[in-house]
Amino acid sequence: MTENVLKEKNCTKSSLNIKESSKRTILALQHLIAMFGATVLVPILTGLNPSIALFSAGMGTLIFHACTKGKVPVFLGSSFAFIPVMLTVKEMYNGDLSYAQGGMMVAGLIYVLLSFIVKKIGVDKIKKYLPSQVVGPMIIVIGMNLIPTAFGMASENFLIATITLATALIINFKAKGFLKQLSILIGVIVGYLVALKVGVVDVTLIKESPIISAPPFNLPKFDIGAIAIIAPVVLAVFMEHIGDITTNGQVVGKNFIEDPGLNRTLLGDGLATMAASLIGGPANTTYGENTGVLAITKNYDPSILRLSAVFAIILGFVSKIGALLSTIPTSVMGGISIMLFSMISLIGVKTIKNDGVKFNFKNILIMVTILVLGLGSGIIEKRLGITIVIPITDTVKITGLSFAAIVGVVLNGVLNRN
């Protein structure tokens, strides 16, 4: 009798374990799906390999969790902030993205150094040099600089681009719950199906690709020109990181800035970016989508995010997935990019508004200067013949967003030194 009772208890316990494992697997896959669209969009837009991006996102997430004592429920994805400078470097070096990898690796190293500085002097003193009147316009510049690229991509087939964009916008504004988080993914799927229907997708690569193979990992190359263009973007993503970690903590009900500490989250982000750049992936960053999924599911177990990371690494070795992603028409990505890049600029506007920036003469001058230098330096050079740059060597110059970021930080330090 006792033996039968023990058997029943063991069976019940086994069933509960299977049920719990199934639940955790579904939650992990759901999180990966929510992060999937944005994670692979960056490599598709820049020319990096999507399979490597998935692998490096999973690897970077595990590195982040190791650095933060496994306390912060975060999944790292591809950083949008680096897209414009990556495209600039790609053009400078005749399409060789290895130099962009080198620049991003140095940016990751700066993140690591920042983590030690934050630990030494404290968060408040760092934030003083990167207030919202500096960070907000920098985020606006990132988005606005990318919108012409998105329109150029969409111009290959405006009908498909419009259908893709409209689908994503309708879901984003009308849907509720988890479906709302999938607006990017659903928009791309609908656009892809329409493109298949009208015959603009070449599926030969999907058919010819093996099911399983190692991603084509690629080592970085280093040049002062690429580093000078890419590294200053760290100024923009630093405050974004603080915002994401703070928001994540507010959703979970914990202060991750204090425990495990901002220095640890920065260290995790920096090491993840360095590791991704080493093998050919895009820079890693914390994501708003991650916090959105946490808020919807109410499940804050960091181990589920680590399981998502393992799935991402496995998916990186499924060649059919990589081949499928590479066949997505440019017009589809153009349509979805118009939405994403516009939203990036909107985040910059919200940063200025929500943080209560005072519209006095000094702050207006700082914001206008960043916007003009970040968005208009190319126009000024073309129309007036005036080149606004910081020369590094005879051939290497810091321009655009990187130049605007440096000038903005210095100008704010001078005008608001008190």
matplotlib code that plots the C-alpha trace (Angstrom):
import matplotlib.pyplot as plt

x = [0.0, 2.8, 4.7, 1.6, 1.3, 4.9, 4.6, 1.5, 3.4, 6.4, 4.1, 2.4, 5.7, 7.0, 3.8, 4.3, 7.9, 7.0, 4.2, 6.6, 9.3, 6.8, 5.6, 9.1, 9.9, 6.8, 7.7, 11.3, 10.2, 7.7, 10.4, 12.7, 9.9, 9.3, 13.0, 13.6, 12.4, 14.5, 17.5, 17.8, 16.7, 20.0, 22.2, 19.8, 20.0, 23.7, 24.9, 26.0, 24.9, 21.5, 22.6, 25.6, 23.4, 21.1, 24.1, 25.8, 22.5, 22.2, 25.8, 25.7, 22.7, 24.4, 27.5, 25.3, 23.6, 27.0, 28.1, 24.9, 24.8, 21.8, 19.5, 18.4, 15.7, 17.3, 17.7, 20.2, 19.4, 21.1, 21.7, 20.0, 22.2, 25.2, 23.4, 24.2, 27.9, 28.2, 26.8, 29.3, 32.2, 31.0, 31.0, 34.5, 36.1, 34.5, 31.8, 34.2, 32.2, 35.2, 36.3, 32.9, 33.3, 36.6, 34.9, 32.1, 34.6, 36.3, 32.9, 32.3, 35.6, 34.6, 31.5, 33.6, 35.8, 32.7, 31.5, 34.7, 34.3, 30.7, 31.7, 34.4, 32.7, 28.9, 26.0, 24.9, 28.2, 28.2, 24.6, 25.5, 27.5, 24.8, 21.5, 18.3, 19.0, 22.1, 20.8, 17.3, 18.6, 21.2, 18.5, 16.5, 19.5, 20.0, 16.5, 16.3, 19.6, 18.2, 14.8, 16.2, 17.9, 14.5, 12.7, 15.5, 14.9, 11.1, 11.4, 12.3, 8.6, 6.4, 3.3, 5.0, 6.6, 3.3, 1.5, 4.3, 4.3, 0.5, 0.3, 2.8, 1.2, -2.3, -1.1, 1.0, -1.9, -4.9, -3.8, -3.5, -1.4, 1.4, 0.1, 1.1, 4.7, 4.8, 3.9, 7.4, 7.4, 3.9, 4.5, 7.5, 5.7, 2.7, 5.1, 7.1, 4.0, 2.8, 6.3, 6.1, 2.7, 3.9, 7.1, 9.8, 11.4, 14.1, 13.8, 16.7, 19.1, 16.6, 16.4, 20.1, 21.1, 21.7, 19.5, 22.3, 25.7, 28.0, 27.5, 30.2, 32.1, 34.3, 37.1, 37.3, 39.8, 41.0, 41.6, 41.6, 39.1, 36.4, 37.0, 36.8, 33.4, 31.8, 33.2, 31.4, 28.0, 28.6, 27.6, 24.1, 23.6, 24.9, 21.8, 19.6, 21.1, 20.4, 16.8, 16.2, 17.7, 15.7, 12.4, 13.1, 13.5, 10.3, 8.4, 9.9, 9.7, 13.4, 16.2, 18.7, 20.8, 21.7, 21.6, 23.5, 24.5, 24.8, 28.5, 27.7, 25.0, 27.3, 30.1, 27.7, 26.6, 30.2, 31.6, 28.6, 29.3, 33.0, 32.2, 29.6, 32.1, 34.8, 32.8, 31.0, 27.8, 26.3, 26.7, 24.4, 22.1, 19.3, 15.8, 12.4, 10.8, 12.3, 10.6, 7.3, 7.2, 8.0, 5.1, 2.7, 3.6, 4.3, 7.0, 10.3, 12.4, 15.8, 16.4, 13.7, 15.7, 18.7, 16.7, 15.7, 19.4, 20.2, 17.4, 18.9, 22.3, 20.8, 18.8, 22.0, 23.1, 19.9, 21.1, 17.6, 16.6, 19.5, 18.8, 15.1, 16.0, 18.5, 15.7, 13.4, 13.0, 14.6, 11.2, 9.8, 12.6, 12.2, 8.6, 9.2, 12.3, 10.3, 8.3, 11.2, 13.4, 10.6, 9.9, 13.6, 13.3, 10.1, 11.9, 14.3, 11.4, 9.8, 13.2, 13.2, 9.5, 9.3, 12.5, 11.2, 14.0, 13.9, 13.5, 15.9, 18.4, 21.3, 19.4, 17.8, 21.2, 22.6, 19.7, 19.7, 23.5, 23.3, 20.4, 22.1, 25.5, 24.0, 21.5, 22.7, 26.5, 26.3, 23.8, 26.0, 29.0, 27.1, 25.4, 28.0, 31.2, 31.9, 33.2, 32.3, 34.5, 37.0, 40.2, 42.0, 44.4, 44.6, 42.0, 40.1, 37.6, 34.8, 31.5, 27.8, 26.3, 29.7, 30.8, 27.4, 27.6, 31.1, 30.2, 26.9, 28.6, 31.3, 28.8, 26.5, 29.5, 30.5, 27.0, 25.6, 28.7, 27.0]
y = [0.0, 2.4, 1.5, 2.4, 5.8, 6.5, 5.7, 8.0, 10.8, 10.3, 10.3, 13.5, 15.1, 14.0, 15.4, 18.7, 18.9, 18.3, 20.9, 23.4, 22.7, 23.1, 26.4, 27.7, 26.6, 28.4, 31.6, 31.5, 31.0, 33.8, 36.2, 35.2, 35.8, 39.3, 40.1, 38.2, 40.9, 43.8, 41.5, 40.4, 43.7, 45.4, 42.8, 42.8, 46.6, 46.8, 43.6, 41.6, 38.0, 37.4, 34.0, 35.5, 38.2, 35.5, 33.6, 36.7, 37.9, 34.6, 34.6, 38.2, 37.6, 34.8, 37.0, 39.8, 37.4, 36.2, 39.8, 40.7, 37.7, 36.4, 38.9, 41.1, 39.7, 41.0, 39.7, 41.6, 42.5, 44.3, 48.0, 50.4, 53.3, 52.0, 51.6, 55.0, 54.9, 51.3, 52.2, 55.1, 52.9, 50.3, 52.9, 54.2, 50.7, 49.5, 47.4, 45.7, 45.5, 44.1, 47.6, 48.4, 45.4, 46.8, 50.2, 48.4, 46.3, 49.5, 50.9, 47.8, 48.4, 52.0, 50.6, 48.3, 51.2, 53.3, 50.5, 50.9, 54.7, 54.5, 52.1, 54.6, 57.9, 57.1, 57.3, 60.8, 62.4, 60.6, 61.5, 65.2, 65.2, 63.5, 65.2, 64.9, 68.1, 66.3, 62.7, 63.6, 65.4, 62.7, 60.0, 62.2, 62.5, 58.7, 58.2, 61.1, 60.2, 56.7, 57.7, 58.6, 55.2, 53.6, 55.5, 54.5, 50.8, 51.2, 52.8, 49.4, 48.5, 51.1, 48.9, 46.1, 48.6, 50.4, 47.1, 46.1, 49.5, 49.6, 46.1, 46.9, 50.2, 48.8, 46.0, 48.5, 50.9, 48.6, 45.3, 44.5, 42.3, 40.2, 40.6, 44.2, 43.2, 41.3, 44.2, 44.2, 40.5, 40.3, 43.3, 41.6, 38.3, 39.9, 41.9, 38.8, 36.8, 39.6, 39.7, 35.9, 36.3, 38.9, 36.9, 39.2, 36.7, 34.3, 31.2, 29.4, 30.1, 28.6, 25.4, 25.1, 25.8, 22.9, 22.6, 22.8, 24.6, 26.9, 30.6, 32.3, 33.9, 36.8, 38.5, 42.4, 44.7, 47.9, 51.3, 54.7, 56.1, 53.5, 53.7, 57.6, 57.4, 54.5, 54.9, 58.2, 56.6, 55.2, 58.6, 58.1, 54.5, 55.1, 57.0, 54.6, 51.8, 53.6, 54.2, 50.6, 49.2, 51.6, 50.8, 47.1, 47.5, 49.5, 46.7, 44.0, 46.0, 46.1, 48.7, 47.1, 50.3, 49.6, 45.8, 44.3, 47.8, 50.0, 49.2, 45.5, 46.0, 48.3, 45.6, 43.0, 45.1, 46.1, 42.5, 41.3, 43.9, 43.0, 39.3, 40.0, 42.2, 39.6, 37.0, 39.3, 40.3, 43.8, 45.7, 44.3, 46.4, 46.2, 46.5, 48.1, 45.0, 43.0, 45.2, 45.1, 41.3, 41.3, 43.7, 41.6, 38.1, 39.2, 36.5, 38.0, 34.8, 35.6, 31.9, 32.0, 34.7, 32.5, 29.7, 32.2, 32.9, 29.2, 28.9, 31.9, 30.3, 27.0, 29.0, 30.6, 27.2, 26.6, 27.6, 27.5, 30.3, 32.5, 31.8, 32.7, 36.0, 36.9, 36.5, 39.2, 41.9, 45.3, 46.9, 44.9, 46.0, 49.5, 49.7, 48.4, 50.6, 53.8, 52.9, 51.9, 54.8, 57.3, 55.7, 56.2, 59.9, 60.0, 58.4, 61.3, 63.8, 61.9, 62.0, 65.8, 66.1, 63.4, 64.5, 68.1, 69.8, 73.6, 75.5, 78.3, 79.9, 77.6, 74.3, 75.5, 76.4, 73.0, 71.1, 73.1, 72.7, 69.0, 68.8, 71.1, 69.4, 65.9, 66.4, 69.4, 69.1, 67.3, 69.9, 72.8, 71.2, 70.6, 74.0, 76.4, 74.4, 74.6, 71.3, 70.9, 68.2, 67.2, 66.1, 63.0, 62.5, 63.9, 61.4, 60.6, 63.1, 62.9, 64.1, 63.7, 62.1, 61.4, 65.0, 66.3, 64.1, 65.4, 69.1, 68.6, 67.2, 69.9, 72.7, 71.6, 71.2, 74.9, 76.5, 74.4, 74.0, 75.2]
z = [0.0, 1.0, -2.2, -4.3, -2.5, -3.1, -6.8, -7.1, -5.4, -7.7, -10.8, -9.6, -8.9, -12.3, -14.0, -12.2, -13.3, -16.9, -16.7, -15.1, -17.7, -20.6, -19.1, -18.8, -22.4, -23.8, -21.8, -23.0, -26.7, -26.3, -25.1, -27.9, -30.5, -29.1, -29.3, -32.6, -35.1, -33.7, -33.1, -36.7, -38.2, -37.5, -39.3, -42.2, -42.5, -42.2, -44.0, -41.0, -40.8, -39.0, -37.7, -36.0, -34.6, -33.0, -31.7, -30.2, -28.7, -26.8, -25.9, -24.8, -22.6, -20.8, -20.3, -18.9, -16.5, -15.3, -14.6, -12.8, -10.5, -12.5, -10.8, -13.7, -16.1, -19.4, -22.9, -24.9, -28.6, -31.5, -30.9, -33.4, -32.2, -34.1, -37.5, -39.0, -38.0, -39.2, -42.6, -42.7, -41.9, -44.4, -47.2, -46.1, -46.3, -49.5, -47.8, -45.3, -42.1, -40.2, -39.5, -38.0, -35.8, -34.6, -33.8, -31.9, -29.9, -28.8, -27.9, -25.8, -24.1, -23.3, -21.7, -19.5, -18.5, -17.7, -15.4, -13.3, -13.4, -12.2, -9.4, -8.3, -8.5, -8.5, -10.9, -10.2, -11.2, -14.5, -15.3, -14.7, -17.9, -19.9, -19.0, -21.1, -23.1, -24.5, -24.7, -26.1, -29.2, -29.8, -29.9, -32.3, -34.6, -34.6, -35.8, -38.2, -39.9, -40.6, -42.1, -45.6, -45.7, -44.8, -47.6, -50.1, -49.2, -49.4, -52.9, -54.4, -54.1, -52.4, -52.4, -50.5, -48.1, -47.5, -46.7, -44.3, -42.6, -42.4, -40.9, -38.2, -37.3, -37.1, -34.7, -32.7, -32.1, -32.1, -30.7, -27.0, -24.8, -26.2, -29.8, -29.6, -28.8, -32.1, -34.4, -36.0, -36.6, -37.9, -40.2, -41.7, -42.1, -43.9, -46.2, -46.9, -47.9, -50.2, -51.8, -52.3, -53.9, -56.4, -57.2, -55.9, -53.5, -54.6, -52.5, -54.1, -51.2, -48.7, -50.8, -51.2, -47.6, -45.2, -42.2, -39.7, -40.1, -38.2, -38.7, -40.8, -37.9, -38.8, -36.9, -36.5, -38.1, -36.3, -37.8, -36.1, -38.6, -37.9, -34.2, -34.2, -35.9, -33.9, -30.4, -29.5, -29.9, -26.5, -25.1, -26.6, -25.5, -22.0, -20.9, -22.8, -20.8, -17.5, -18.6, -19.6, -16.4, -14.3, -16.2, -15.9, -12.1, -11.9, -13.6, -11.5, -8.3, -7.6, -7.8, -10.2, -10.3, -6.6, -6.7, -8.5, -9.4, -12.6, -12.8, -13.2, -15.8, -17.8, -17.5, -18.8, -21.7, -22.6, -22.4, -24.5, -27.1, -27.2, -27.6, -30.3, -32.3, -32.0, -34.0, -36.5, -34.6, -33.9, -30.7, -27.9, -25.8, -23.3, -25.0, -24.3, -25.8, -23.0, -20.4, -22.3, -22.3, -18.5, -17.9, -19.9, -18.6, -15.0, -14.9, -13.8, -13.4, -14.9, -15.6, -18.2, -20.0, -19.9, -21.5, -24.2, -24.7, -25.1, -27.8, -29.6, -29.7, -31.1, -33.7, -34.9, -36.1, -38.1, -41.6, -43.1, -40.7, -41.7, -45.4, -44.9, -43.3, -46.1, -48.7, -47.0, -49.7, -49.1, -49.6, -46.7, -44.4, -45.7, -44.7, -41.2, -40.8, -41.4, -38.4, -36.2, -37.0, -36.5, -33.1, -32.2, -32.9, -30.9, -27.9, -28.1, -28.0, -25.0, -23.2, -23.4, -22.4, -19.7, -17.9, -17.6, -19.5, -18.9, -22.2, -21.3, -23.6, -22.6, -23.0, -26.3, -27.6, -26.6, -28.2, -31.4, -31.8, -31.5, -34.0, -36.5, -36.3, -36.3, -39.0, -41.0, -41.2, -44.5, -45.9, -44.7, -46.4, -49.7, -49.8, -48.3, -48.7, -45.0, -43.5, -39.8, -38.4, -35.7, -37.7, -36.4, -39.3, -42.8, -44.0, -40.8, -39.4, -36.8, -38.3, -38.0, -34.8, -33.2, -33.7, -32.5, -29.3, -28.4, -29.0, -27.1, -24.0, -24.0, -24.6, -21.8, -19.5, -20.2, -20.1, -17.3, -15.2, -12.1]

ax = plt.figure().add_subplot(projection="3d")
ax.plot(x, y, z, "-o")
ax.set_aspect("equal")
plt.show()
